[in-house]
Every structure is written in structure tokens, then in C-alpha cells.
Amino acid sequence: MNISEVLSKEEIDRVTRRDNLKGAWVIFCQWLGIVAIFSGVAVWTNPLSVFAGILLLGGRQLGFGVLQHECGHKTLFTTPRLNQLVGDWLVSPPGLSNMNAYMRSHYPHHRLAGTHDVPDLRNYKDYPVSRSRLKRKLLRDVTGRTGIRTIRFIAKNVRGLLELDPENRNCTLRGIFVNLLMFSALFVCGEGWLYLMWPAAIIFVQPLVSRIRQVGEHAAVPDLYDPDARMNTRTVLPGFLSRLMVCPHEVNYHLEHHLLPSVPKYNLSLMHRLLRNKGYYEGVYLPKGYIELLAHVTFEDDEQPVAA
């Protein structure tokens, strides 16, 4: 069903409207969260606060990824140029990421959804999986075996900076600059050691929350190969902690995003309400949180043999 058959032209115009003030507020809150986490650990320094800070930073790192995605779709601000500028300087550099390269791989995800040719299909096509298999996946994440690959990739780019193509070299240089700025700000405040929490979150937390988010979006959906987005994509209705850690910036509204990728993140909940009021989700399973979601995408080991 085409979305224009469900929403009126006025409603589509309403949900796709960009707003620079809202976009700026989102970026401000994202960075304010980083400052608040570091400040909290600096004021109440103990093993528990450091542990909590690393967990929360992992969620904020996922937030940067979500906002990179928004700027890449050119939906966070009113002009492509402003989206590119913010994406290049305020969103992608903390993780030394390349927004343009990410979007080149992401656009086919939308174009090929509901087919066997989706580029990231291998990440979720085997679901549902046994609970022991999922535990092994999550254990690889929390023990750093997944995240260390990200650190190695970043280190490889930094070491081989002069051999990189101009696009990747500029992205890496911006990433180095912003991360040095973060460290310098902490160092000037006499808390330079706190910067170590940032790579720790990349290694031990960010892979975990990213996996759970990805599982929530497409794993064990009714039919991965049905072109109807309600069949191949999922929206999760989370609580406060989930929004903080696993689905920042309304990324849980993934079904709505697939239906209309031009909708800014700050309008996705409105779009969800409009569609719900029109009965669009009748018969569609919308998990209430990620604990319920993980139970939905797994089964007991003795129910069905699944390869490890």
C-alpha cells in the first residue's frame, strides 16, 4: 500500500516539514548529554559512576550514528548544505565516521528492502535464533571482540592517513580534531583521564546497543521478502531507558522511516500517531520495549536445531 493512499497530501507535508530550530535543538541535546555524562563522573568519581558513564556514552555514540543517518538523508535541517555541514563537523567526527560513505551503503537498504538483495541482510536473516546463539552474539559485544575491530579500523586509517583517498582523509582528520578537542577540554578541566571512557564505550557498549537496535528493526519480521514495509520492517515502542540507550532520537520508528524516508526524526512519532489512528497498524506486532523484542526473536534451544 502506497503511503499516499493512507495519509493525505496535507498530512504528508506536515510530517516531512523540516525545522532548523528543531534540528539545532537535537544537536545541542546530543552534545549536552556527552557533557553531562563526563561532568557527572568527574563530580562523583567512583567505579560505579565510571561504569555507568561508559554505558551511557555508548548510547550517545549510537545517537551520533542516528544523527549522521538523519543528516545523510538531508532531513534534520532545511537545506542539503546545512545537513552536510552539521553531519561532517558535529555528528560524524566523534566516531571518526564518514557520512557520505555510510549513505552510499545505506541507500540500497531502502531501495532493496523486501528483496533478497538488501546489502545488510546477513545481519538479521537468520532470526529467530536460539537464545544460546543470541547470548553468544551479545557476549562477543560486551567482551569487546566486536568493538575492537572498530578501533583497529580507526587506527589503520590514522596510521595510513596519507594513503587514504581525499574524502576518507578529510573525515579522519576531522575525527582526530574533534576527539583531540574533547580530550583537551577534559584535560583543561583537570580530568583528561575521563577521555578513556570514550574508546571504552566504543569497544564494550556501542556494538551491543547497535546490534539490539538492528535486531529490533528487521529481525524475525513477518516476511523479510515482502515489499510491504509492515512485513519486512518493525517499529518498537520503548520505555525511557531504551530510548536513552538503544533507540535515541526516535530511531525506534523504523517502519515509519521506511515508509517515508523524507520524514525528519522529530516528526516520526507524529507520523506514527497519524497512521495508528487510521488503522494502518491493525494486526501489526509492535513490541513494547526491547526485552519483549529479544524474547520475540529467540526460542529455547531444544525447540528447533539452529546452527551456531
C-alpha positions in Angstrom: 0.0 0.0 0.0 1.4 3.4 -1.0 1.7 5.8 1.8 -0.1 8.4 -0.2 -3.2 6.1 -0.1 -3.1 6.4 3.7 -2.0 9.9 4.5 -3.4 13.0 2.8 -1.2 15.4 1.0 -1.5 17.9 3.9 -0.5 15.2 6.4 2.5 14.2 4.3 3.5 17.9 4.0 3.2 18.2 7.8 5.3 15.2 8.7 8.0 15.9 6.1 8.4 19.6 7.1 12.0 20.4 8.2 12.7 22.8 11.0 16.2 24.3 11.6 15.4 25.2 15.3 14.3 21.6 16.0 17.4 20.3 14.2 19.7 22.6 16.2 18.0 21.6 19.5 18.6 17.9 18.7 22.3 18.5 18.1 22.5 20.7 21.2 20.9 18.0 23.4 23.1 15.3 21.9 26.3 17.2 22.8 24.8 18.3 26.2 24.3 14.7 27.0 28.0 14.0 26.4 29.0 17.0 28.6 26.6 15.9 31.4 28.0 12.3 31.5 31.6 13.4 31.7 30.7 16.1 34.3 28.7 13.6 36.4 31.6 11.2 36.5 34.1 14.0 37.3 32.0 15.2 40.3 31.1 11.7 41.6 34.2 9.7 40.7 33.9 6.0 41.7 33.9 2.7 39.9 30.1 2.6 39.7 29.9 6.1 38.2 32.6 5.3 35.7 30.8 2.1 34.7 27.5 3.9 34.3 29.2 6.7 32.4 30.7 4.2 29.9 27.2 2.6 29.4 25.6 6.0 28.8 28.3 7.1 26.4 27.7 4.0 24.3 24.1 5.1 24.0 25.2 8.6 23.0 27.6 7.2 20.4 24.7 5.4 18.9 22.9 8.7 19.0 25.7 10.2 16.8 25.2 7.4 14.4 21.5 8.1 14.2 22.1 11.8 13.6 24.6 11.0 10.9 21.9 8.9 9.3 19.5 11.9 9.6 21.9 14.4 8.1 22.8 11.9 5.4 19.1 11.7 4.4 19.1 15.5 4.4 16.1 15.6 6.8 17.4 17.2 10.0 17.7 20.7 8.6 16.0 22.6 5.8 18.9 22.6 3.3 21.2 19.9 2.0 24.2 22.2 2.6 23.4 22.6 6.3 22.8 18.9 6.8 26.1 18.2 5.2 27.9 20.8 7.3 26.5 19.5 10.6 27.0 15.9 9.6 30.6 16.5 8.6 31.6 18.5 11.7 29.3 17.9 14.6 27.9 14.3 14.1 30.3 12.1 12.3 33.7 13.1 13.7 33.3 11.8 17.3 33.3 8.3 15.9 35.7 9.1 13.1 33.0 8.2 10.7 32.4 9.0 7.0 28.8 10.1 6.5 29.0 10.0 2.7 30.4 6.5 2.6 27.8 5.4 5.1 25.0 6.8 3.0 26.3 5.1 -0.2 25.8 1.8 1.5 22.6 2.8 3.2 20.5 4.0 0.3 20.4 0.4 -1.2 19.0 -0.7 2.2 15.9 1.4 1.4 15.7 0.7 -2.3 16.1 -3.1 -1.9 14.0 -3.6 1.3 11.7 -6.6 0.9 14.1 -8.4 -1.5 16.9 -10.9 -1.3 19.4 -8.2 -2.3 19.4 -6.0 0.8 23.1 -5.4 1.5 22.9 -5.9 5.2 20.6 -9.0 5.0 23.2 -11.3 6.6 22.9 -9.3 9.9 19.3 -10.4 10.6 18.1 -13.0 8.0 18.8 -16.0 10.4 16.4 -14.8 13.1 14.7 -16.1 15.1 17.7 -17.8 16.7 18.2 -19.9 19.7 18.7 -18.0 23.0 22.1 -19.5 23.5 23.1 -18.3 20.0 21.9 -14.7 20.8 23.8 -14.8 24.1 27.0 -15.7 22.2 26.5 -12.8 19.9 25.9 -10.4 22.8 28.8 -11.8 24.7 31.1 -11.0 21.8 29.9 -7.5 22.0 30.2 -6.9 25.8 33.6 -8.5 25.9 35.0 -6.2 23.3 35.6 -8.7 20.5 33.2 -6.9 18.2 34.2 -3.3 19.1 37.9 -3.9 18.9 37.5 -4.3 15.1 36.2 -0.7 15.0 39.2 0.5 17.0 41.6 -1.3 14.6 39.8 0.2 11.6 40.2 3.7 13.1 43.8 3.0 14.0 44.5 1.8 10.5 43.1 4.9 8.9 45.0 7.1 11.3 48.3 5.3 10.6 47.7 5.3 6.9 46.3 8.8 6.7 48.5 9.9 3.8 47.4 6.8 1.7 43.7 7.5 2.1 41.6 9.0 -0.6 40.8 12.7 -0.1 37.3 12.0 1.2 38.3 9.5 3.9 41.4 11.5 4.7 39.3 14.6 5.4 36.8 12.6 7.5 39.7 11.1 9.5 41.3 14.5 10.1 38.0 16.0 11.3 37.6 13.0 13.6 41.1 13.4 15.0 40.5 17.1 15.5 37.1 16.7 17.3 38.5 13.9 19.5 41.5 16.0 20.4 39.2 18.8 21.2 37.2 16.5 23.6 40.3 15.3 25.3 41.7 18.9 25.5 38.5 20.2 27.1 38.7 17.4 29.7 42.4 17.9 30.3 42.0 21.7 30.8 39.4 20.8 33.5 41.9 18.5 35.2 40.0 15.4 34.1 41.9 14.3 31.0 41.7 10.6 32.1 37.9 10.7 31.5 38.5 10.6 27.8 39.4 6.9 28.1 35.7 6.3 28.7 35.1 7.2 25.1 37.1 4.4 23.4 35.9 2.1 26.2 32.3 2.8 25.2 33.2 2.2 21.5 34.7 -1.2 22.4 32.3 -2.6 25.0 28.9 -0.8 24.7 28.3 0.7 21.3 28.4 -2.7 19.4 25.9 -4.1 21.9 23.3 -1.4 21.6 23.8 -1.2 17.8 23.1 -4.9 17.5 19.9 -4.7 19.6 18.7 -1.8 17.6 19.4 -3.6 14.3 17.6 -6.7 15.6 14.6 -4.6 16.5 14.4 -3.1 13.0 14.4 -6.2 10.8 15.0 -9.5 12.7 12.2 -12.1 12.8 9.7 -9.8 11.0 6.7 -11.5 9.4 8.3 -11.7 5.9 11.7 -10.2 5.0 11.0 -10.7 1.3 7.6 -9.0 1.2 7.7 -5.5 -0.3 5.1 -4.2 2.2 7.2 -2.4 4.9 4.8 -3.7 7.6 6.1 -7.2 6.7 9.8 -6.5 6.4 10.4 -3.8 8.9 9.5 -3.2 12.6 8.8 -0.3 15.0 9.4 -0.8 18.7 7.6 1.1 21.4 10.2 1.6 24.1 10.4 2.9 27.6 12.7 5.7 28.9 15.8 3.6 29.5 15.5 2.0 26.0 15.2 5.5 24.4 18.3 6.5 26.4 20.5 3.5 25.4 19.1 1.6 22.4 16.9 3.9 20.4 18.0 7.5 20.8 16.4 10.2 18.6 13.3 8.2 17.8 15.2 5.6 15.7 12.8 3.0 17.1 10.2 4.3 14.5 12.0 2.4 11.8 8.8 1.2 10.0 7.7 4.8 9.6 11.2 5.7 8.3 11.0 3.1 5.6 7.5 4.2 4.6 8.7 7.8 4.1 12.5 8.3 4.5 12.0 12.1 4.0 10.4 12.5 7.4 12.7 14.2 10.0 13.3 12.3 13.2 11.4 14.8 15.2 8.2 14.1 13.2 8.3 10.3 13.2 6.2 10.0 16.4 3.6 12.3 14.8 3.6 10.1 11.7 3.2 7.0 13.9 0.1 8.5 15.6 -1.5 9.5 12.3 -1.1 6.1 10.9 -2.2 4.4 14.1 -5.4 6.5 14.2 -6.1 5.4 10.6 -5.8 1.7 11.5 -2.7 1.2 9.4 -1.1 -1.0 12.1 -4.1 -3.2 12.6 -2.7 -6.8 13.0 0.9 -5.5 13.1 3.1 -6.6 16.1 4.7 -3.6 17.8 6.9 -4.8 20.7 6.7 -2.8 23.9 10.3 -2.5 24.6 13.5 -4.3 23.7 13.3 -7.0 26.4 10.0 -8.1 24.9 11.6 -7.8 21.4 14.5 -10.1 22.3 12.2 -12.7 23.6 10.2 -12.5 20.4 13.3 -13.1 18.1 14.6 -16.1 20.1 13.5 -19.6 21.0 14.5 -22.2 23.5 17.5 -24.3 22.4 15.5 -27.6 22.4 12.7 -26.2 20.3 14.5 -26.3 17.0 18.1 -27.0 15.9 19.9 -23.9 14.8 23.5 -23.6 13.6 25.8 -21.7 15.9 
